[in-house]
Every structure is written in C-alpha cells, then in structure tokens.
Amino acid sequence: MNYRHHLTVGLAVLALSCSSDTAPEKLAAAGDDGSGHTAPTEQTLRANAAVLKTLPFDDRTDFDLAKRGFIGARKDPKILDAKGNVVWNLDDYRFETGDAPASVNPSLWRQAKLNSIHGLFKVAPRIYQVRGYDLANMTLVEGDTGWIVIDVMTTEETARAAMDLVREHLGTKPVKAVIYTHSHIDHFGGIRGVLPDADAAAGVPIIAPDGFLEEAVSENVLAGTAMARRASYMFGFLLERNARAHVDSGLGKGTAPGTYGLVAPTELVTGVERVMNLDGLEVVFQNTPGAEAPAELMAYFPTLRAMCGAENVSHVLHNVLTLRGAKVRDALRWSAYLEDAIARASDVDVLFASHHWPTWGHDEIIAYLKKQRDIYKYIHDQTLRFANRGYTPREIAELITLPDSLSKTFAVRGYYGTVSHNSKAVYQHYFGWFEGNPAGLNPLPPEEEAVRYVDAMGGAAAVLEKGLAAYGDGDYRWAATMLNHLVFADPTHTGARQALADVYDQLGYQAESGPWRDFYLTGAGELRGNALPASRDAITPIDIVQSMPTHLFFDALAVRLNGEEAADEDTVLNFVFTDIDETHVLEIENGVLHHARSDARSDADVTVTLTRGDWNKLIANTVTLQELIFDGRIDVDGSTLSLIGFFAMLDEQDPAFSIVVP
C-alpha cells in the first residue's frame, strides 16, 4: 500500500527521566541521536519491557516459515534507478539484529526482523515468491510455458530486480499472464519492470478485479496530494533508518521511491467468482470488493492445492481505515469474505498472500484464516455493542479488549492497523464523524480553539509547565494534548515545539504499529524544523495518465477549481479529442465544474480540439498549453482568454502542507 504525490503529483540507548521543571531544550539535548530524537525515558523503558511479558516471544515458528524454501538473494544490496539513485537498500536495515533496543516496542522489533528476511523463495512446486525488495511481494506461478506473475511491486526498478533474481536462479521464461490482486499501487506500480512495452503490446493478459482501473486511478488523482502527504508520515519517508527512527511499516519494510507505472488490465473479473485458464492452469477467482481495497480479488489454484489471499490476509491486523486516508473499509464484509475463503480452502495445502510469508498445512491454514476472519468481526461486533450503549469512538477504543486467543496471536497483532483506530473506523462506517454530543456539532477550528484553551489554562507559560509535568510523569497522551494546543496557539513558540516533539518521540518508541511510530516520529522531526525534502518522484505520469478514462481528468480538474474565484463564472468549453473520437463538454456555474461526454455545444465560449495523446502530455506536465498552441498541435476556436482563464482558476496543490503546526 503506498503512496506519493501523484500527478501534481540496537543500539545501546540511555534512559532519560525528566522532571517537570526541566527546560525543553535540555530534554532534547540529553541523549539526542543527532537528528533530534531523544533517548527513551524510564517510563518508555518500563512500557516496552512489559511487552516482553505479554507475548510468546520464545515461539520462533514465524522465523522458520519466513525462511522456508529460500533459494537465493541479491548480491548487491542496492537497487538503483536509471539515474543511479538508490531506490532500495537492504543495508538500511542491517541494524535490526539481536534483542529490541529500548527505543523500539519489542513486538514491532520482532516483526521488523521478520520483514527483513529477503530473497527468492520456493513456496510449493511451481510457486515462487520474491520478498523483501519492496513493501509487497511478487509471486510467480509456473504455467505450462511461462510465468503467471501475481502483483508486480511498487516500482519498475524493484520489480525488474525481482525478475532478474528469478532469472538468475530459475532461468529465463516468458511472462504469460499478470494478475493485479487489487487497486493499491504497491501491487501494480512496477508493471514496467515485468512487462516491457513490446511484451505488453504482444497481448500478455493482465487480469484485475472489476473496477480496478477506476479505483486505482481515482484514489491517486482526486485525493492523491493529501494522501501522499499523510503517507509521508505513515511510512516515514522523511525518517532515517535506525533504532530511533523508521524500523518497519508492519506490512513490510516500506515503500520504494522509484518509477511508477500502470498498464491497463485486459480482463476484468466480474461477479462473485470466475474461472479462467491461464497458461494451462485453472484459476478460480473470488471477488472481494470493499474489504481491504475497493477492488480486490483472491485466487485459488485447484491443481496446485494453493490459494492466494491477496491482501485480505496478512501477518498483521490490517487497517479498516488506513492512516494515510482512504475510503473506510467494511470490517463485516471483510470477515465474510474470509469465511467464504475457509469454505473454499477444503483442499488447500499452502496459502500465500501479497505481503509476508506463506502458511503451510491444511489445518494450519484453516486456523490462520479463522483468526484473520475473527479479528475483524470481533472489532466490528464489539464496536457496535458499545455504540449501541451510547459510547463514543474514543471511549470504545479504550473499552475493547481482545480475547487471549486473538491478542496473543502474532499474525493479528496491531503492527499496521490497530484495535484503537480500527474500532473508530467501524464507528465511522456506520455513524460518520459526529458522535452525537451537540458540543461537537460546530466546534471552533483548531487554531482558534487552541488560543482559547491556552488562555483558559493560564497562558503559554502555564500550559508549557503542565505539559512538561505530564511528560515527566510519563503521561504522554495528555502531554501531547496540552502541548498541541500550545503549538497551534503559537507555532513560533520553540519551547512548546521542542517539548511536543519530545513527547512524540516517546509515543513513537512505545508504539507497536509501524505507522503509528512513523507518524509520531515524523511529527517530532517536523516540529524540530527538519527540512522537508523535495517531493519524491511522482508516479510515471504519462503511464498513469494514458490509462485514465477521460472523464476522470475532468473530475480531477473539478476538485482543483477555486470555487470563490469561479463563483460568478458562466462558461462552457468543448474539448474534442480527435484520435479517440470523444467530445466532452465542461460547464462552470455557481462555482462548480460539471462535465459530460456529449456532442459539442454550439453556445460554447471556446472549443478546444487536440489529440488525447497531447492532452496526456499536458496533464503529465511534459508540455505546456502555450507550447501546444504555438506548435499548432491544439486548435482553439473561440475565446482563447476563456481557455486561459479556465486554467487560471485551478489551484496548485500543496504536497507539503502543514500537519503538526497550523
């Protein structure tokens, strides 16, 4: 799962106990790791030590399974792009050995070490996986004449490296089919590393779930900028790789900042089930929309007695609502799909998925699927049980307690999603944002509210003192609440920023969830003034753009229209695409952009005629409107000023908007 600005597109550690009268600059200096991250406090040491007593850390089964079938690994730890930039570096995680350092939750550290196991693995006869070179796995199933590739990682570079590793150890075979299990970029973005253009043109079938293209593109186009900014927190893009920064994403090590692409699927799996023959192998597809992704499928290979669980199963508790932001998922439907998968698994001996290591043995698979099924239904049912007794999301998150049969199972621990934020997502799914208390119906915006809170608490000095006292007591959640108000009331208050950053360090060190840890530590870094890097490379724009249905372009433009500037506009524009024989009419009125595919309007202010290919380049920012006009590649009939004025009303999106400060 992962995500960029699209189309705008153990170290030994010292304990630190701080009293309430310690100056914030001293808090940061004591045990500073060079990037500003402070040492774990005594309270954090105790919290993380307590984790060791709650889980069966002496169970090494997962480590044996993660290494099972190992064939070989890359000799060069670095995967580079065409310009020599490092896309993936296995050496980044060489520090993840031995016992957990005090600055990492021991349960997350265990998961991080498991996710660091990388290479090419034999899963079963005719089934192989490449793991550890991206957030997601690449699975290869041997057909009669070549490979059926399931999921192609995030980037062209990591996917190509995976294919090179396969060829090195298993020989050269053609790719006979590709399966995109679902509509998240870590499963389709690396397609150009698997299928060069010539192969794609040769008609290699690409299978995807119904609705794949619209979901894959719309998420990135309509909300991509905001999602990418939040994803930089969720995956720790800005963080160093060390014991006080990013260690793991829970679902995998992290996402690769390389070259992203998309080749549109040639076959969509519709209905509940569809049986296909791919290179001599029967494949039974199960559509699972609205669970882990809006468009997703699982696959069953009867002759191989194997099942692909896609991302509906993994060795984590997944997200019912991802922290980067997305459509909330249906936990009840998710559980029901897994119940169906259990029924289909009556003769399955191996279960592999889009992330993590496989599960072998029929009894083990059924037990694993039941735990995966039950974690989502338990959270769903208990959330509604409490909601129907009048409890609100934050209260419910504190009240839900998992049974030991689930809480002590590593495969459903909160390394990615958490019981806390998943229960809030279930509440949101049914009730939305409003908790029912009228005090929350129309609250003040955060900055104004913060100013008044600080004043009511006695002023900035008093709030800082109280925040530092809470920090010294290890009451980090309350300290974060108070100090966040102070920062939003006065973002120039360096003492408040430093104190809040120190609080976020401790919350991050204690977090079992990789995304929670990265959110806290990224927030701490930005509060300390760590410079934002230039936005990572966008998805290969032209590849994504040329796969988009034309109407999605105009949906994307509509969400950029500045409604205030367009409030008095009454403009009609025709866009005629000569090479695809499509005409789209855009109309702006009441500050809203409407569009439809129809015949050109005779009363249009301007008619723009061009090819879809040139439009793709314009949207991908590889050519400007002025260049197209000057080169005669675009014909403008009517008011050129209306056309220029239309584009002038489109806001530039901000890929580095503020999060931890106003």
C-alpha positions in Angstrom: 0.0 0.0 0.0 1.7 3.0 -0.5 1.8 6.3 -1.8 3.3 9.5 -3.2 2.4 12.9 -4.5 0.5 11.7 -7.6 0.1 13.7 -10.8 0.8 17.1 -9.3 1.8 15.0 -8.3 20.1 -1.7 18.8 22.0 0.2 19.6 22.6 0.9 23.2 20.4 3.7 24.5 20.4 5.6 27.7 17.4 6.1 29.9 16.3 9.6 30.4 13.9 10.7 33.2 12.9 14.3 33.0 11.4 16.3 35.9 8.6 18.8 35.3 11.0 21.8 35.6 13.4 20.6 33.0 13.8 23.1 30.2 12.7 21.7 26.8 16.0 22.4 25.1 17.7 20.2 27.7 15.1 17.5 27.1 16.2 17.3 23.5 19.9 17.5 24.2 20.1 14.7 26.6 20.6 11.5 24.6 20.0 13.3 21.3 20.7 10.9 18.4 21.9 13.6 16.0 18.6 14.0 14.3 17.0 15.4 17.5 15.3 12.3 18.6 15.6 11.9 22.4 16.5 8.8 24.4 13.7 6.7 25.7 12.7 7.7 29.2 12.3 5.4 32.2 8.6 5.2 31.6 9.2 4.1 28.0 11.7 1.5 29.1 9.2 0.1 31.6 6.4 0.1 29.0 8.5 -1.7 26.4 9.8 -4.2 29.0 6.3 -5.0 29.9 5.5 -6.1 26.4 8.1 -8.9 26.7 5.9 -10.4 29.4 2.7 -10.4 27.5 3.5 -12.2 24.2 5.1 -15.6 23.4 8.4 -14.3 22.2 10.0 -17.8 22.6 7.8 -19.0 19.7 10.1 -19.0 16.6 7.7 -20.6 14.2 7.3 -17.5 12.1 11.1 -17.1 11.6 11.2 -20.7 10.4 8.3 -20.1 8.0 9.7 -16.8 6.7 13.0 -18.6 5.8 11.4 -21.8 4.4 12.1 -22.5 0.8 14.9 -19.9 0.5 16.7 -20.1 -2.9 18.9 -17.0 -3.0 19.2 -13.3 -2.5 20.6 -10.3 -4.4 24.4 -9.9 -4.1 24.2 -6.1 -4.4 22.1 -4.7 -1.5 21.3 -1.6 -3.6 18.6 -1.3 -6.3 19.2 1.8 -8.5 17.1 3.7 -10.9 18.3 4.8 -14.4 20.0 7.9 -13.0 21.9 5.9 -10.3 19.7 7.0 -7.5 19.1 4.4 -4.7 15.5 3.0 -4.8 16.0 0.2 -2.3 18.9 -0.5 0.0 18.9 -3.7 2.0 21.8 -2.4 4.1 19.4 0.2 5.6 18.1 -2.5 8.0 21.3 -4.3 8.9 20.9 -2.8 12.4 17.9 -5.0 13.1 19.6 -7.8 14.9 19.5 -9.1 18.4 17.2 -8.0 21.1 15.0 -5.0 20.8 16.6 -1.6 21.7 14.9 0.4 24.3 13.6 2.8 21.7 11.5 0.2 19.9 8.5 -1.8 21.0 9.8 -5.4 21.2 6.8 -6.7 19.3 7.3 -4.3 16.4 11.1 -5.2 16.5 10.2 -8.9 16.1 8.0 -8.0 13.1 10.8 -5.8 11.7 13.3 -8.7 11.8 10.8 -11.0 10.1 10.2 -8.5 7.3 13.9 -8.1 6.8 14.2 -11.7 5.6 14.5 -11.3 1.9 15.2 -13.1 -1.3 13.7 -15.7 -3.7 11.7 -18.5 -2.1 10.1 -21.7 -3.3 6.6 -21.7 -1.8 5.5 -25.0 -3.4 6.0 -26.9 -6.6 5.6 -24.3 -9.4 5.1 -21.4 -6.9 7.8 -18.9 -6.0 7.9 -15.6 -4.2 10.3 -12.7 -4.1 10.0 -11.0 -0.7 11.8 -8.1 1.0 12.6 -5.8 -2.0 9.5 -3.6 -1.7 6.5 -3.2 0.5 4.7 -6.1 -1.2 5.7 -9.5 -2.6 5.9 -10.7 -6.1 4.6 -14.2 -6.6 5.3 -16.3 -9.7 3.3 -19.4 -10.6 4.8 -21.6 -13.3 2.3 -22.3 -16.1 2.8 -24.7 -19.0 5.0 -22.3 -21.0 6.0 -19.4 -18.7 5.2 -17.4 -15.6 1.9 -16.1 -14.2 3.1 -13.1 -12.2 0.9 -12.1 -9.2 1.4 -8.5 -8.2 4.3 -6.5 -9.6 5.5 -4.5 -6.6 5.5 -0.7 -6.4 8.2 0.4 -8.8 9.8 -0.6 -12.1 13.2 -0.8 -10.5 12.3 -3.2 -7.7 10.1 -5.3 -10.0 12.9 -5.6 -12.5 15.4 -6.6 -9.7 12.9 -9.3 -8.6 12.6 -10.6 -12.1 16.4 -10.6 -12.5 16.7 -12.6 -9.3 14.2 -15.1 -10.7 16.0 -15.5 -14.0 19.4 -15.9 -12.1 18.1 -18.9 -10.2 15.3 -20.3 -12.2 16.2 -19.5 -15.8 14.6 -17.3 -18.4 10.9 -17.9 -19.1 8.4 -15.6 -20.7 5.7 -13.9 -18.7 2.4 -15.4 -19.9 0.0 -13.5 -17.6 -0.1 -10.9 -14.9 -2.6 -10.7 -12.1 -3.2 -7.4 -10.2 -4.8 -8.6 -7.0 -6.1 -5.1 -6.1 -6.1 -1.4 -6.7 -3.2 -0.2 -4.5 0.0 1.0 -6.1 2.3 -1.4 -4.4 0.7 -4.2 -6.4 0.6 -2.6 -9.9 3.1 0.2 -10.0 6.1 -2.0 -11.0 4.5 -3.4 -14.2 7.1 -1.9 -16.5 9.8 -4.0 -14.7 7.8 -7.1 -15.6 6.3 -6.3 -18.9 8.3 -4.0 -21.2 6.3 -2.2 -23.8 6.9 -4.8 -26.5 5.6 -7.6 -24.3 2.6 -5.6 -23.3 1.8 -5.0 -26.9 2.1 -8.7 -27.7 -1.1 -9.3 -25.8 0.0 -10.8 -22.5 -3.3 -10.9 -20.5 -3.4 -8.7 -17.4 -6.1 -9.8 -15.0 -7.7 -7.5 -12.4 -10.8 -7.2 -10.3 -13.9 -5.4 -11.6 -13.5 -1.7 -11.0 -9.7 -1.9 -10.8 -8.8 0.9 -13.1 -11.2 3.5 -11.8 -10.3 2.7 -8.2 -6.5 2.6 -8.9 -6.5 5.9 -10.7 -9.3 7.9 -8.9 -7.8 7.5 -5.5 -4.5 8.9 -6.7 -6.0 11.6 -8.9 -8.7 13.0 -6.8 -7.2 12.8 -3.3 -3.6 11.9 -4.2 -1.9 15.0 -2.9 -3.4 14.8 0.5 -3.0 11.1 0.7 0.7 11.4 -0.3 1.4 14.0 2.3 -0.2 11.8 5.0 1.6 8.7 3.6 4.9 10.5 4.2 4.0 10.3 7.9 2.6 6.8 7.7 5.6 5.3 6.0 8.3 7.5 7.5 9.6 8.8 4.2 11.4 11.6 6.0 12.9 9.4 8.7 16.3 7.9 8.8 16.5 4.1 9.2 17.7 3.5 12.7 16.5 2.4 16.2 15.2 5.9 17.0 13.5 6.4 13.6 11.9 4.2 11.0 12.4 0.4 11.6 9.4 -1.1 9.7 6.0 -0.5 8.3 4.4 -3.6 9.8 3.1 -4.8 6.4 6.7 -4.7 5.1 9.9 -2.7 5.3 8.5 0.3 3.5 7.8 1.7 0.0 10.3 2.3 -2.8 10.7 5.8 -4.3 11.3 4.7 -7.9 9.5 4.8 -11.2 5.8 4.0 -11.1 3.6 2.9 -14.0 0.4 1.3 -15.0 -0.6 -0.9 -17.9 -4.4 -1.2 -18.0 -5.8 -4.7 -17.4 -7.0 -6.6 -20.4 -9.5 -8.8 -18.4 -11.7 -7.8 -15.5 -13.0 -10.5 -13.1 -16.7 -9.7 -12.6 -19.3 -11.3 -10.4 -18.6 -13.3 -7.3 -16.5 -16.0 -8.9 -14.9 -16.6 -12.2 -12.9 -19.5 -13.5 -10.1 -18.8 -16.1 -7.4 -20.8 -17.7 -4.0 -19.1 -17.6 -1.1 -20.8 -19.5 -2.7 -24.2 -18.9 -3.6 -23.6 -15.2 -7.1 -23.4 -13.9 -7.5 -20.4 -11.7 -10.7 -19.7 -9.6 -11.0 -16.0 -8.8 -13.1 -14.8 -5.8 -14.0 -11.1 -6.0 -13.8 -9.3 -2.6 -14.7 -5.6 -3.2 -15.0 -3.3 -0.3 -12.7 -5.2 2.1 -9.0 -4.4 2.1 -9.4 -2.4 -1.1 -12.4 -1.2 -3.1 -11.5 -3.6 -5.9 -9.7 -6.8 -4.9 -9.7 -10.5 -5.7 -8.4 -13.7 -4.2 -7.3 -16.7 -6.3 -7.4 -20.5 -5.9 -5.3 -22.9 -7.9 -7.0 -26.3 -7.7 -4.3 -28.4 -9.3 -1.6 -26.9 -7.1 -3.8 -27.0 -4.0 -2.8 -23.4 -3.4 -4.7 -20.2 -2.5 -3.6 -16.6 -3.0 -5.1 -14.5 -0.2 -4.2 -11.2 -1.9 -4.0 -8.5 0.9 -7.2 -9.7 2.7 -4.9 -11.8 4.8 -1.5 -11.0 6.2 0.6 -11.4 9.3 -0.8 -8.3 10.9 -4.1 -6.7 11.9 -4.7 -4.7 8.8 -6.4 -1.3 8.5 -10.1 -0.9 8.4 -9.2 2.7 7.7 -5.7 3.5 6.7 -4.0 6.5 8.4 -3.0 7.9 5.0 -6.6 8.3 4.3 -8.9 6.3 2.0 -12.5 5.1 1.8 -13.4 3.3 5.1 -13.5 -0.4 4.7 -16.3 -2.8 5.7 -15.0 -5.0 8.5 -18.1 -7.2 8.4 -17.8 -7.8 4.7 -14.1 -8.4 5.1 -14.8 -11.1 7.7 -17.5 -12.7 5.5 -15.1 -13.0 2.6 -12.6 -14.8 4.8 -15.5 -17.1 5.9 -16.0 -17.9 2.3 -12.3 -18.4 1.7 -12.3 -21.0 4.6 -15.1 -22.9 2.7 -13.1 -22.8 -0.5 -9.9 -24.0 1.3 -11.1 -27.5 1.9 -8.2 -29.0 -0.2 -5.6 -26.2 0.1 -2.2 -27.1 1.4 -0.5 -23.7 1.0 -1.8 -20.2 1.4 0.3 -17.3 0.2 -0.5 -13.6 0.1 0.6 -10.2 -1.2 2.6 -9.5 2.0 4.7 -11.6 4.4 5.4 -15.3 4.3 3.1 -18.2 3.4 1.2 -20.6 5.7 1.6 -24.3 5.0 -0.5 -27.3 6.1 -4.3 -27.5 5.8 -5.0 -27.4 9.5 -2.6 -24.5 10.0 -4.3 -22.6 7.1 -7.8 -23.0 8.5 -6.6 -21.9 11.9 -4.9 -18.9 10.4 -7.9 -17.9 8.3 -10.2 -18.2 11.3 -8.0 -15.8 13.3 -7.9 -13.4 10.4 -11.7 -13.7 10.0 -12.4 -13.3 13.7 -10.2 -10.3 14.4 -12.2 -8.1 12.0 -15.6 -9.4 13.1 -14.7 -9.1 16.8 -13.7 -5.4 16.4 -16.8 -4.8 14.3 -19.3 -6.5 16.6 -17.8 -5.1 19.8 -17.7 -1.6 18.4 -21.4 -1.7 17.7 -22.1 -3.4 21.0 -20.6 -0.4 22.8 -22.0 2.2 20.3 -25.5 0.8 21.0 -24.9 1.5 24.7 -24.0 5.1 23.9 -20.2 5.0 23.9 -18.3 7.2 21.5 -15.3 6.3 19.3 -12.6 7.3 21.7 -14.4 5.6 24.6 -14.9 2.4 22.5 -11.2 2.3 21.6 -10.4 2.2 25.3 -13.0 -0.4 26.1 -12.4 -3.1 23.5 -10.3 -5.9 24.9 -9.4 -8.8 22.6 -9.6 -12.4 23.9 -6.3 -14.0 24.6 -6.8 -16.3 21.6 -6.5 -13.3 19.4 -4.3 -10.9 21.4 -1.5 -13.4 21.8 -1.5 -14.4 18.2 1.3 -12.6 16.3 -0.5 -12.8 13.0 -3.3 -10.4 14.1 -1.2 -8.0 16.3 -1.5 -4.3 15.5 1.7 -3.9 13.5 -0.2 -2.0 10.8 -3.8 -1.4 11.8 -4.7 -1.2 15.5 -7.7 -2.1 17.5 -7.9 1.5 18.5 -8.1 3.1 15.1 -10.0 0.2 13.5 -12.8 0.4 16.1 -13.0 4.2 15.3 -13.2 3.2 11.6 -16.1 0.8 12.2 -17.9 3.6 14.1 -17.3 6.0 11.2 -18.6 3.4 8.7 -22.0 3.3 10.5 -22.3 6.7 12.1 -19.9 9.1 10.4 -17.9 11.8 12.1 -20.5 13.2 14.5 -20.6 11.5 17.9 -24.0 12.9 18.9 -22.9 15.3 21.6 -24.1 18.8 20.4 -20.9 20.3 21.8 -19.1 18.6 18.9 -21.6 19.7 16.3 -20.0 23.0 15.4 -16.7 23.4 17.3 -14.2 26.2 16.7 -11.4 25.4 14.2 -8.2 24.1 15.7 -6.2 27.4 15.8 -8.9 29.5 17.4 -9.8 26.7 19.8 -6.1 26.4 20.8 -5.8 30.1 21.5 -8.8 29.9 23.9 -7.6 26.7 25.6 -4.2 28.3 26.3 -5.8 31.4 27.7 -8.2 29.3 29.8 -5.4 27.3 31.2 -3.5 30.3 32.4 -1.4 31.3 29.4 1.5 29.8 27.4 3.9 29.5 30.4 1.4 27.7 32.5 0.5 25.3 29.7 4.1 24.5 29.0 4.8 23.9 32.6 1.8 21.5 32.8 2.9 19.8 29.6 6.4 19.2 30.9 5.0 17.9 34.2 2.9 15.4 32.3 6.0 14.4 30.3 7.9 13.9 33.5 5.2 11.7 34.8 5.1 9.6 31.6 1.6 10.8 30.8 2.4 11.3 27.2 -1.1 11.3 25.7 -2.2 14.1 28.0 1.1 15.9 27.4 0.5 15.7 23.7 -3.0 17.2 24.0 -1.9 20.2 26.1 1.3 20.9 24.1 -0.5 20.5 20.8 -2.9 23.3 21.8 0.1 25.5 22.7 1.8 24.9 19.4 -1.4 25.6 17.5 -1.9 28.8 19.5 1.6 29.9 18.8 3.6 27.9 16.3 6.7 30.1 16.8 7.0 29.0 20.5 10.2 26.9 20.2 9.9 25.6 23.7 6.4 24.2 23.0 7.5 22.7 19.7 10.5 21.0 21.3 8.5 19.7 24.2 5.8 18.3 22.0 8.5 16.7 19.8 10.0 15.0 22.8 6.5 13.7 23.7 6.0 12.3 20.2 9.4 10.5 20.5 8.2 8.6 23.5 4.8 7.8 22.0 6.6 6.5 18.9 9.1 4.4 20.8 6.2 2.7 22.6 4.1 2.1 19.5 3.6 -1.5 18.3 2.2 -0.2 15.0 4.8 0.8 12.4 2.6 3.5 11.0 1.8 4.9 14.5 5.6 5.0 15.2 6.3 6.8 12.0 3.5 9.3 12.4 4.8 10.2 15.9 8.5 10.4 14.9 7.8 12.3 11.6 5.7 14.8 13.6 8.6 15.1 16.0 11.0 15.8 13.2 8.9 18.5 11.6 8.3 20.2 15.0 12.1 20.4 15.4 12.3 22.1 12.0 13.8 19.2 10.0 13.6 20.4 6.4 11.1 18.8 4.1 12.8 17.1 1.2 11.6 17.8 -2.3 8.6 15.7 -3.2 9.6 12.1 -4.2 9.2 11.4 -7.9 5.6 11.2 -8.9 4.0 8.2 -10.5 5.3 7.9 -14.0 2.7 10.4 -15.2 2.4 9.5 -18.8 1.9 5.8 -17.9 -0.9 6.6 -15.4 -2.4 9.4 -17.5 -2.8 7.3 -20.7 -4.6 4.6 -18.7 -7.2 7.0 -17.3 -10.7 7.2 -18.6 -11.1 10.8 -20.0 -13.9 11.7 -17.6 -11.5 11.2 -14.6 -9.3 14.0 -15.9 -12.2 16.4 -15.6 -13.1 15.0 -12.2 -9.6 15.9 -11.2 -9.8 19.4 -12.6 -13.1 19.9 -10.8 -11.6 19.3 -7.3 -8.9 21.9 -8.2 -11.4 24.6 -9.2 -11.3 27.6 -6.8 -14.9 28.0 -6.0 -14.6 31.6 -4.8 -12.9 32.7 -7.9 -15.3 30.8 -10.1 -18.4 31.9 -8.3 -19.6 34.4 -10.9 -18.3 32.4 -13.9 -20.8 31.1 -16.5 -18.5 29.4 -19.0 -18.9 26.5 -21.4 -15.9 24.7 -23.0 -15.9 21.9 -25.6 -13.0 19.5 -25.6 -12.7 17.5 -28.8 -10.2 14.6 -28.8 -9.7 13.7 -32.4 -7.7 10.5 -32.1 -10.3 8.7 -29.8 -13.4 10.3 -31.3 -14.6 11.8 -28.0 -16.1 15.1 -27.1 -16.5 16.4 -23.6 -18.5 19.5 -22.6 -17.4 21.4 -19.5 -19.7 24.0 -17.8 -18.8 26.2 -14.9 -21.6 27.8 -13.0 -22.2 28.5 -9.3 -18.5 27.9 -8.7 -18.9 24.3 -9.8 -17.3 22.4 -12.8 -19.7 20.0 -14.5 -18.7 17.8 -17.4 -20.3 15.2 -19.6 -19.4 13.3 -22.8 -21.8 14.6 -25.4 -22.0 16.5 -28.7 -20.2 19.8 -28.8 -22.3 22.7 -27.5 -22.9 25.4 -30.2 -23.0 28.1 -27.5 -19.6 27.2 -26.0 -17.3 30.0 -25.2 -14.4 28.0 -26.7 -13.9 24.7 -28.4 -10.5 23.0 -27.9 -9.5 20.4 -30.4 -6.5 18.2 -29.8 -5.4 14.6 -29.6 -5.8 12.6 -26.4 -2.0 12.0 -26.6 -1.2 15.7 -26.4 -3.8 16.1 -23.6 -1.9 13.3 -21.7 1.3 15.2 -22.1 -0.3 18.4 -20.9 -1.7 16.7 -17.8 1.6 15.0 -17.2 3.4 18.4 -17.3 5.7 17.3 -20.1 4.3 20.1 -22.3 2.6 23.4 -21.6 -0.6 24.8 -23.0 1.4 27.7 -24.6 3.7 25.2 -26.4 0.8 23.3 -27.8 -0.8 26.5 -29.1 2.5 27.8 -30.5 3.2 24.4 -32.2 -0.2 24.3 -33.8 -1.0 21.0 -32.0 -4.1 22.4 -30.4 -6.9 24.3 -32.2 -8.7 26.9 -30.1 -12.0 28.1 -31.7 -13.4 31.0 -29.8 -12.1 32.9 -26.8 -8.5 32.0 -26.0 -8.9 34.1 -22.9 -11.7 31.9 -21.7 -9.4 28.9 -22.0 -6.5 30.6 -20.2 -8.9 31.9 -17.6 -10.3 28.4 -17.0 -6.8 27.0 -16.3 -6.1 30.1 -14.1 -8.9 29.2 -11.8 -7.4 25.8 -11.0 -5.5 25.8 -7.7 -2.0 24.5 -7.4 -2.0 21.7 -4.9 0.4 21.7 -2.0 2.3 18.5 -1.5 4.0 19.7 1.8 1.1 21.2 3.7 1.3 21.6 7.4 0.2 18.8 9.7 1.7 19.3 13.2 1.6 23.1 13.0 -1.2 25.3 11.8 
